[in-house]
Amino acid sequence: MGTQFGLRVKELREVQGLLQRQVAALLEIDTPLYSKIERGERIAKKEVAVHLASILKADERELLTLWLADQVYDVIKNEQQAGDALKAVSKKLKSKI
């Protein structure tokens, strides 16, 4: 199963008519690593997510939101209290605004 970030990046790349190897070259990473990012088998570094937004002419905020959401999901996906933990974090974040 792909990640939200990976699926969106793939969609944006295809809309731009770019090949994986072209995007990988612009990121200065190898094509197999880039492919794993799209498939959700590897988590991109934050800097890569920002660079991808530029390469793919995408909304940086959207890609960073999906990138972060995938990271949070990866940490809590097997926890029974995941929903409660997210509610607690949401409450804490709202109190900072």
N, C-alpha and C positions, 0 to 999 in steps of 0.2 A: 504494500500500500504506500502510495506516495505521500509526501508532506504537502501541506497547503502552499508553502513557499515554493517547493520544487514544481508542483503542478502549475502554479501561476507563472513561474519563470519559463517553463516549457511552452506554455500557451503564448506568452509574449514573444519568445524567440521565434516561434512558428509564424506568428503574425508579421514579424519583421522579415521573414524569409531567410533567416540565418541558420546555418548548420551548427551543430554542437561544436565541431572542431573550430569554427570561426569564433564563436563566443569564448571557448576555452583559450584560444590564442590571445584574444584581447584581455583576458583575465590573467594571462601568463601562468596557466595551469594546464595539466595534460587533459586530453579529451575523456579518458575513462573516469577521472576524478569529477569532471564537470557532469558527466552522465550520471554518476552516483548522486550528485547533488539534486539533479532533476528528479531522479527516482526516489529520493528520500532516504537513500542508504548512507549518505554522509551529510553532516550539517555544515553549511557554509559558514565561514567566518563573517562577522558583521561587516568588515571592510569589503568583502566580496559581494555581500548583499547590496551595499551602497553602490559599488562599481557596476553591478548588474543593472541597477535602476538607470544609471546613466547610459550604459550600452544599449539597453532595450527600450529606452525612451519611456520609462515607466515612472509612476509616482513613487518616489523614495519612501514616503511615509507608509504607503500600502505594503511595499515589500518588506520594510523593517517590521511592520506590525505582524505580518504572516511569519516572518523569520522568528520573532520573539514568541509568538503563539506556539509555534512548533517546538521551541526549546522548553517552554513551560509544560506542554503536553508530554514531551519525552520524559520529564522528571516525574510527573504525577500519574502517568497513564495506568500504572498497576496498583495504585493506592486506593484503598476503600474510601478514605476520607477526602478524596480529590475534590469533589464538589464543595464540601464544607471548607476546605482549605482555600479554594478559589473565591468563595464568598468572603472569607476573612481577609484575603488579600485585597479584594475589590473594596471592601469597607475601609481598609487602611489607606488605600490609594485615594479614595474619595475624601477622606479627612485631610489629606495633604493639599487638596485643591482649594 
